[in-house]
Amino acid sequence: MGNSRAIYNNDTDALAQDKTVLNVKTGLVVLTLICFSCFLYTIIVLLHIFFSSPHLKDNVRYVLFAHMLINDTVYLVSSLFLFLASIYKQYIPVPACYLVYTVATVTFRVTPYNLAVMSLERYLVICFPLRQGELITMRKAVAAIGGMWTLGLIPNLADFITFSPFIGMLQPVVCRVSALTVRPEQDTIRFYNDIFTFTLVALVILFTYTKVLMVARSISSDKLSALKASKTVMLHAFQLLLCMTSLLSSIVFANVFNYATYLPLASFLLFTCLPRFLCPLIYGLRDKVMGKYVKKMYSAKH
């Protein structure tokens, strides 16, 4: 009789614990979707301003900013799809899984490259003011965007060459990186590419910040613009640091996954979503031109 009561109590405790985990899991999913909806609304507003303002579309700085917004939106949509499919254990055909995974990883890499190019644009404007019309052109901006996507795609091409012989042999999978890793070479490619990407971008941002700060201290005229540019580059560095936190999610999963069933949700929200949610706030609403248009838009509605 005592054993039956103990078993009943254990089952009751297990059910209560499962219910608590489910409630926390559901709450974090809802929070993530609410944050994503707010992010998407902000992106739509900023892109509407960009595409409806001809002088912004002809400005390289705002073209790069709009490109980053679109890229981050694609990244979050693809990552959110993979994440929800993973935590709810939805089986997906391997080719479809690998396609969405490719989109997510390429757009993940493009963001830091975009930050580097935006920093270089500020560097050229401040350090070469008389030649900025020659050095900063729309044609070069388009070429830079093409270069970002090429650099972002190359590791995936190498990964695909390694992975492709096994595609036809694999059954539908729960779409995770581990399910798409069939050879150790794939992990090696991803590891060294992440190191290369973030080291290269960090060096570019450090170089541009140092140069812009030196100009800000040396010139007496237009010092305010130079100081503002140095702060902008520092924000690029901060955004790069936030992007790097996405890499921490894999470390978290590997080491403390067993200690909390809902940890992947919290990790996804903090390390993957939060850096992209902050992007439009850091760059868009802080910008005087964008901020003026936003105020004008909402004042007109009221």
C-alpha positions in Angstrom: 0.0 0.0 0.0 2.8 2.4 0.9 4.6 1.6 -2.4 1.5 2.3 -4.4 1.1 5.7 -2.7 4.7 6.5 -3.3 4.4 5.6 -7.0 1.2 7.7 -7.2 3.0 10.7 -5.6 6.0 10.3 -8.0 3.7 10.2 -11.0 1.8 13.2 -9.7 5.1 15.2 -9.2 6.3 14.1 -12.7 3.0 15.3 -14.3 3.2 18.6 -12.4 6.8 19.1 -13.5 6.0 18.3 -17.1 3.1 20.8 -16.9 5.4 23.5 -15.5 8.0 22.9 -18.3 5.2 23.0 -20.9 3.9 26.3 -19.5 7.3 27.8 -19.5 8.0 26.5 -23.0 4.7 27.9 -24.3 5.3 31.2 -22.6 8.8 31.6 -24.2 7.4 30.6 -27.6 4.7 33.2 -27.3 7.2 35.8 -26.1 9.5 35.1 -29.1 6.6 35.4 -31.5 5.5 38.7 -30.0 9.0 40.1 -30.2 9.3 38.9 -33.8 6.0 40.6 -34.7 7.1 43.9 -33.2 10.5 43.5 -35.0 8.7 42.8 -38.3 6.4 45.8 -37.9 9.4 48.1 -37.2 11.2 46.7 -40.3 8.1 47.3 -42.5 7.9 50.9 -41.3 11.6 51.6 -41.9 11.6 49.9 -45.3 8.4 51.8 -46.3 10.2 55.0 -45.4 13.3 53.9 -47.4 11.5 52.8 -50.6 9.1 55.9 -50.5 12.0 58.4 -50.2 14.0 58.8 -53.4 16.9 60.6 -51.8 17.3 57.8 -49.3 17.4 55.2 -52.1 20.2 57.2 -53.7 22.2 57.3 -50.5 24.7 54.4 -50.1 24.5 54.5 -46.3 20.8 53.9 -46.3 21.0 51.3 -49.1 23.3 49.3 -46.9 21.0 49.8 -43.9 18.0 48.6 -45.9 20.0 45.6 -47.1 20.8 44.7 -43.5 17.2 45.0 -42.4 16.0 42.7 -45.2 18.9 40.2 -44.6 18.1 40.1 -40.9 14.4 39.5 -41.5 15.2 36.6 -43.8 17.6 35.2 -41.2 15.0 35.4 -38.4 12.2 33.9 -40.5 14.3 30.9 -41.6 15.8 30.5 -38.1 12.4 30.7 -36.4 11.1 28.0 -38.8 14.0 25.7 -38.1 13.8 26.3 -34.4 10.0 25.7 -34.0 10.3 22.6 -36.3 13.1 21.4 -34.0 11.5 21.9 -30.6 8.2 20.4 -31.8 10.0 17.5 -33.5 8.5 18.0 -37.0 10.2 15.7 -39.5 11.2 17.5 -42.8 12.6 16.0 -46.0 16.4 16.4 -46.0 16.6 18.6 -49.2 14.0 21.1 -47.8 15.8 21.1 -44.4 19.2 21.7 -46.0 17.8 24.5 -48.2 16.3 26.4 -45.2 19.5 25.7 -43.2 21.5 27.2 -46.0 19.4 30.4 -46.1 19.7 30.8 -42.4 23.5 30.3 -42.3 24.3 32.5 -45.3 22.2 35.4 -43.9 23.8 34.9 -40.5 27.2 35.5 -42.1 26.1 38.4 -44.3 25.1 40.5 -41.3 28.7 41.0 -39.9 30.0 41.6 -43.5 27.4 44.3 -43.9 28.5 45.9 -40.6 32.1 45.9 -41.9 31.0 47.6 -45.2 28.9 50.2 -43.3 31.9 51.0 -41.1 34.1 51.4 -44.2 31.5 53.8 -45.6 31.7 56.0 -42.5 35.5 55.9 -42.6 35.6 57.1 -46.3 33.1 59.8 -45.6 35.1 61.2 -42.7 38.6 60.6 -43.7 38.2 61.4 -47.5 35.5 64.0 -47.6 36.6 65.5 -50.9 36.7 62.1 -52.6 33.6 60.5 -51.1 31.6 61.1 -54.3 34.2 59.1 -56.2 34.9 56.5 -53.6 31.3 55.9 -52.5 29.0 55.1 -55.4 25.9 53.0 -55.9 27.7 50.7 -58.3 30.4 50.0 -55.6 27.7 49.4 -53.0 25.9 46.9 -55.2 29.3 45.2 -55.8 29.9 45.1 -52.1 26.5 43.5 -51.4 27.3 40.9 -54.1 30.7 40.3 -52.4 29.0 39.8 -49.0 26.7 37.1 -50.4 29.5 35.4 -52.2 31.6 35.2 -49.0 28.6 34.0 -47.1 27.7 31.3 -49.6 31.2 29.8 -50.1 31.3 27.8 -46.8 27.9 26.4 -47.6 29.1 25.3 -51.1 32.0 23.5 -49.4 29.7 22.0 -46.9 27.3 20.9 -49.6 30.0 19.1 -51.6 30.9 17.2 -48.4 27.2 16.5 -47.6 25.6 15.9 -51.0 26.6 12.2 -51.5 24.4 11.3 -48.4 21.3 13.3 -49.2 19.5 10.5 -51.1 20.3 8.0 -48.3 18.7 10.0 -45.4 15.1 9.8 -44.3 13.1 12.9 -43.2 14.7 14.4 -40.1 14.1 16.7 -37.3 15.8 19.7 -38.9 18.9 20.4 -36.7 22.5 21.0 -37.5 23.4 17.6 -36.0 21.0 15.9 -38.4 22.8 17.6 -41.3 26.3 16.7 -40.1 27.4 13.4 -41.5 31.2 14.0 -41.6 33.6 15.7 -39.2 34.8 17.9 -42.1 31.5 19.8 -41.9 32.1 20.9 -38.4 35.7 21.9 -39.3 34.4 24.1 -42.2 31.8 25.8 -40.0 34.3 26.4 -37.1 37.1 28.0 -39.2 34.6 30.0 -41.2 33.1 31.5 -38.1 36.6 32.4 -36.8 37.5 33.9 -40.2 34.3 35.9 -40.5 34.3 37.5 -37.1 38.0 38.1 -37.0 38.0 39.8 -40.4 35.0 42.0 -39.5 36.4 42.9 -36.0 39.7 44.0 -37.6 37.8 46.2 -40.1 35.7 47.8 -37.4 38.7 48.4 -35.2 40.7 49.9 -38.1 37.8 52.2 -39.1 37.1 53.3 -35.5 40.7 54.1 -34.9 41.0 56.2 -38.1 37.8 58.0 -37.6 38.6 58.8 -34.0 42.0 60.2 -35.0 40.4 62.4 -37.5 37.9 63.6 -35.0 40.7 64.6 -32.6 42.8 66.3 -35.2 40.4 68.5 -37.1 38.8 71.6 -35.8 36.0 71.9 -38.4 33.2 69.4 -38.6 34.4 67.7 -35.4 30.8 66.9 -34.5 30.3 64.8 -37.6 33.5 62.9 -37.0 32.7 62.2 -33.4 29.2 61.0 -34.5 30.7 58.7 -37.1 33.1 57.2 -34.5 30.0 56.5 -32.3 28.3 54.9 -35.2 31.3 52.6 -35.8 31.2 51.7 -32.1 27.6 50.7 -32.5 28.7 48.5 -35.4 31.2 46.9 -33.0 28.4 46.4 -30.4 26.2 44.9 -33.1 29.0 42.5 -34.1 29.4 41.5 -30.4 25.6 40.8 -30.3 25.9 38.7 -33.5 28.7 36.7 -31.9 26.4 35.7 -29.1 24.5 33.5 -31.5 27.6 31.3 -31.5 27.1 30.9 -27.7 23.9 29.0 -28.3 25.7 26.0 -29.5 28.0 26.0 -26.5 25.0 26.3 -24.2 23.2 23.4 -25.9 26.4 21.2 -25.7 27.1 21.8 -22.0 23.9 22.6 -20.0 21.1 21.3 -22.2 20.2 18.5 -19.8 19.7 20.9 -16.9 16.6 22.6 -18.4 14.2 21.3 -20.9 13.2 24.9 -22.0 16.8 26.2 -22.2 16.9 26.1 -26.0 14.0 28.5 -26.1 15.6 31.0 -23.8 18.9 30.6 -25.7 17.2 31.2 -29.1 15.5 34.3 -27.8 18.5 35.8 -26.1 21.3 34.8 -28.5 19.6 34.7 -31.9 16.6 37.0 -31.8 17.7 39.8 -29.5 20.7 41.0 -31.5 18.4 41.3 -34.6 15.6 42.9 -32.7 17.9 45.6 -31.5 19.2 46.4 -35.0 16.4 48.7 -36.2 16.4 50.4 -32.9 20.1 51.0 -32.8 20.5 52.2 -36.4 17.0 53.1 -37.7 15.2 55.0 -35.0 18.5 56.6 -33.7 19.2 58.1 -37.2 17.9 61.6 -37.4 16.6 61.3 -40.9 14.7 58.0 -40.2 13.6 59.3 -36.9 12.2 62.5 -38.5 10.2 60.4 -41.0 8.8 58.1 -38.3 7.7 61.1 -36.2 6.1 62.6 -39.3 4.3 59.4 -40.2 2.8 58.9 -36.8 2.0 62.6 -36.3 0.1 62.5 -39.6 -2.0 59.6 -38.4 -3.0 61.5 -35.2 
